[in-house]
Amino acid sequence: MTRRERLLATMRGEPVDRPPVSFYEINGWTEAPGDPDPFNIYSHPSWRPLIDLAHNHTDCIVMRGVAFDGAAPDPMATRTREQTRHTEESHFTTRTIAAGRRTLTVRFRRDRDVNTTWTEEHLLKDVDDLTAYLALPAPAADIVRVNPSSVLDVEARLGDAGIVMIDTADPLCHAAALFDMAEYTVIAMTEPDLFRRLLDRFAATVLPQTEAIARALPGRLWRIVGPEYASPPFLPPALFREYVCRYVSPMIRSIQRYGGYARVHSHGNLRAILDDIAAMGPDGLDPIEPPPQGDVELAYVRKNYGKNLVLFGNIEASDIENLPTPQFAEKVRRALGEGTSGSGRGFVLMPSACPYGRVLSSLAMRNYEKMIELLGA
């Protein structure tokens, strides 16, 4: 089978010659080791062997967002001011939004040697900030023309090496990210009516955009991020149903209406919300983190939910970086055994994330090689 055929057959629940393997964010196609930008960690020589390994031996899943053409101007733009400051080691971005008598401020930092963006100050600090934000004009919810080039261009390059996965956030992801985690959980618990207004505001654009993209790019794999914000211990299962299922279920239906496959992304604890996830009817679930990062074993999920769900996991990223290779190999063997035990729709061997420092250690490289070796990929 080609790598593309293997992935699509897995999503359809058809027999495959071996389980697919993905390195998640590291796909071997979109990293740019030749880019001299000093903030590009992949320019360090230690990354080149892993990028080549992913390119040549993994069943490549390349995540991509989708843009729109002809969108109406965002009414928030005229109220927003942005300032940037750069040093040799960090980039800083500050945005302020005029909201009635209040000025809402958010600050980000990107460090030279770390491939992530830190939020140093969140936009909304309390209920009064949230009320002021909700009083601002909302973006237009009109359906606009989808620009499919971000997906089609990568698919043309990939050929039979893999597939593109459309990456999108649910309303909860947009909403929760406006607060620090402590303030988010308090407001979500104590101000449910106000918080639902915030979710509805984002849903007014997220849901029609999902429908439009699914129609324009049918038959693709999707990843929906955000549900973990309402997983225990952050919120109780009743609020998972209110804040996730209510909004993600129609996203899943839109994707599937046009032959696509919806994969729900949720780190951490799953046991108390697995029935709710399954009830939404998605096609896949990731990353199914093993204890102690999560609270459920892969074997349990396969036995009780694997008939309808393709399971993606469940190698912990910290194990790739820290476990001696013989011990790491046992983790991989266990994941392969549990992920393919009995009957089920399918399994993709995949880590929960990837290293994000400038220098990839030789141990991490050996452990990535071990994943490929044990699968015979």
N, C-alpha and C positions, 0 to 999 in steps of 0.2 A: 504494500500500500504506500502511496505517497503520504507525506506528512499532512497535507491538507485533507486527503481522503480519510485518514485516521481520525483526525479531529472531528470532522463532520459526521462520520459514522458513529463516533462516541456520543455526540450530541443527540443523534437519532436513536440511540439505544441499540445499534447494530453491532455484530461481532467485529472485532479488530484483531490484528496480528499481535499486538502488544498494547499495554496502556500508553497513552501519550504522556510526554513529559514536557513541562513548561518551567522556565526559570522566572516566571511572572514579569516584573518590570524589565528584566534583562532579556531582550528578544533577539539581539544580534543584528538587527536591521536599522534601528533608529538611534542607537548610540552613535556618537560622532567622535571617535578617538583622534581624528585628525584636526578637530576644531581647536585652534590655539587659545580660545577664550580662557583666561585664567580661572574662571569659575566653573569650567567644564571638568568635573572630576575624571571623566572617562578618557581624558587626554593623558593620564598617567599610564606609563607602560604596563603596570601590573594588571590593568583591566583588559588589555588586548587578548590574552589567551581565553578569558571567559567570554568575551564578545564573540570570538571566533567559534568557541565551543557551542554557544547558543545558536549562532548562525547556521552551523553545519550539522548539528546533531539533535537539537530540540525540535519539538513540534510547535513551531513559532506561533504565538498569539500576540499580535501587536495591538496595543490599546490606542484608540483614537477618539477624540471628540469630533463633533460635526458643527460646522458653522452655517450661518444663514445669510442670504443676500437680500437686500432691500428691506431690512428691518427698520421699523420706525425709530426715530431718535429716542434714547432713554431719557425720560424726564428727570432722572436723578443726575444726569451729567452736568446740567447747569448749576446744580447745587454742590457739586463735588470739586474739591481742589486737591491736587496731588503734588507732593514735594519728594524729591529723591536726593540722597546723599551717598557718595561712594568713597570708600577707602580701599586700600590694597587688600584688606582682609574681609570686608563685608560691604554689602549693599543695603541701604535702608530706604524704605518707602513709607511715607505718611500720607493718609487721605483724611480729609475733613469733609463732613456733609452738614450743610445748614438745614436744621430741622426745627422750624419755628424759632423759638427763643433759645434753643439748644444747639450746640455744636458737637456733633458726634465725630469721634476720632478713632482711627485704626492704624496701627503701626506694624510693619513687617521687617524682618531681617533675613538676609541670605548670606551665608558664610562661604568663603572661598573653598574650603575643604570639606564641606558637608552638602550633600545633594538634597536639600530640603529648604523650605521657607518657614521660619518661625514667626508666629504672631505674638509680638511683644505687648501689644495693647489691643483688646477686642473692641469692636465698634459699640456694642450695647453693654452698659454696665449695670442697669437696673430696670425696674418696671417703667419708670418715667421715660427712660431712653427708648424702650420698646414702644410705648404709646406714641412718642414723637415720631418714631420711624414709621409706624403704621399710618400716621396721618400724611405722610409724603405721597405724592402721585406714584402709582404703580406703573411698571412697564406695560406697554401694549401687549395684549394677549392674542392679537391677530396672528393667524397662520402666515408665515412668510416662506419664501422660496428656499428650500434646502440646497446647500452647496455640498455635493457629495465628493468633492475632489480629495479631501483628506483621507477618505476611505479608498476610493477607486485607485488613486495613485499608488498607495502602499500595496494594495492587492495586485496591481500590475507588476510591481517589483518582486513581491513574494512568490508569485506563481504557485507551484505545488509545495512550497516549503511551509505553508501554514495559512492562517486566516487573520483577518482584522476583527478585533472586538470593540464595539462601540461603547464608550465609557461615559456614564452619565450619573449625576447626583439626583437623589430624590428630594422632595421638599424639606424633609427633616434635616438632611445634610446641609442645605443652604441655611436653614433657620438656626440650627445649633451652633454652627461655626461663627455666628455673630457674637456669641458670648464666650467668656471663659467657662470651663466645664462646671465649676461649682455654681456659678450664677445660672447657667442653663438648666441644671437639674432642679434647682429651687423653683425657678419660674415655671418650668414644665410641670412640676408637681403642684404648685400652689396657685397658678394662674392659667388653668387649662383653657378657659374661653379665650383669653388674650393670646395664648400660644397657638391655639387653633386658627385664629385670625392670621397670624404670621404664616402658618403652614398653607392656609388657603391662598394667601398672596403669592407664594412661590408656586403653588400648584396651578394657578391660573396661567402660568407660562410653561411650566415643566410638562404638564399633561398634553397640551396641544402640540408642543414641540416634539415630544416622544412619538406621538401619532404621526406627525409629518415626516420625521426621520425614518420611522419604521416603514412607512409607505414608499419613500424614495429609495431606501436601501433595504429591501426585503431579504429575509433569509440569513441575516447575520447574527452572530453571537453578541450579546450585550452584557455589560456589568453595571449593576445598579448599586451605588454606594450610599451609605447613610443609615441603614437600619441598626447598626451597632450602637448608635447614639441612644437608642431606647431599649437596649438589652440590659438584663440584670448585671451588675448591681446598680446601674445608673437609674433605671426606671423599672417599675413593675410590669409584668406581662399585659395587664389591662391597658396600660398606656402604649405599649408596643402595638397593640391592635388598633388603638385610636390614632397614633401618630405615624405608624408605618403602614400597616395593612390597608388602611383607608385610602392611602395615596399610591402605594406601590402596586396594589392589585390592578388598578386600571392601566398603569404603565406596562405591567406584564401582559395584560390582555391586548394592548396595542401592538406590542412587539410580536406576540404570537399570531395575531390576526394576519400578519403579512409574512408568516413563515419563519420568523426569527426565534432566537433562543435567549431567554432571560436568565441571567445568573445573579443571584443575590449575594452581596458581599457583606460579611459581618464577622468581625474579629471577636475574640473573647468568649464569654459564656453563651451557650446555645440551648442547653437542655430545656429550660422553661419556656422557650419561644419556638422550638422546632415544630410543634403542631401548628402554630400560627404561620410560620414560614411555609410549611407544606400546604396549608389551606389556601395560600395565595396562588398556588399552582405554577411556581417557577420551574425552569428546566435544569438549573444548576445551583450549587451553593459552594462558597469558598470563604475562608481557607480552612475551616474546621480545625481550629487549633487544639492540640492535645493538652491535657493537664500538665503543668499547672497554669499555663496561659489561658486555656479554656476549661470547660467543666464536663466534657463528654468525649468518649473515645470514638475514633473513626469507625470501629467495628459496630458500635451501637447505632450510629447514624446510617451506616450501610444496611444493617439488618432491618431497621424500622422505617427508613425513608428512602433507601436507595432504589426502590422499584421505579420511582418517578423522577428522582433527582440524579443528575450527574454530579459526582462529588469531586471537588478540586482541593487537594491538600496532601498530607497535612504535616509537612516538614516545617519545623519552626526555624525562622531565619537566624535566631540566636544560636541554634545548634550548628548551622552551617559555619558560623564564625568561630565557635568555641569548642565543639566536641572533637576529640581525636578521631581520625578517620575510621578506625575499626568500630568504635562506638556509634559513630554517625551511620555507618553502613547498616548496623542493626536497626536503627530508626527507620531507614529507608526500606529495609526488608519488611519491617512490621507494617509500615504504611501500605506497601504494595499488597501484602497479605490481607490486611483488613479492608483495603479499598476495593479488592476484587473478590472477596469471599462470598460464597453463595451466589445468589442471583441478584442482578441489579442493572440499572440502566447504563452506567459507565463510571469510570474513574480516570482522573488525570493527576499524575504525580506532580506536585507543585509546592514550592515553599510559601510561607505566609507573607514574605516580603523579601527584600534583598539588601545587602550591605549598602551603605550610603556615604562612606568615608572615601577620601581621595585615594588611599592606597588599599588595594585588595590584598589580604594576607595570603601567603602560600597555603596555609591550612584551609582557608575557605575555598581556594582554587582546587585543592585536592578533593574536598568534599563535593564540590560541583561535579568534578570528573567521576567520582564514585557513583553519583546518581545515574549518569549516562552509562557507566560500565555495568551496573546491576540490571539495567533495562535492556542492554544490548542495542542501544540506540545509535 
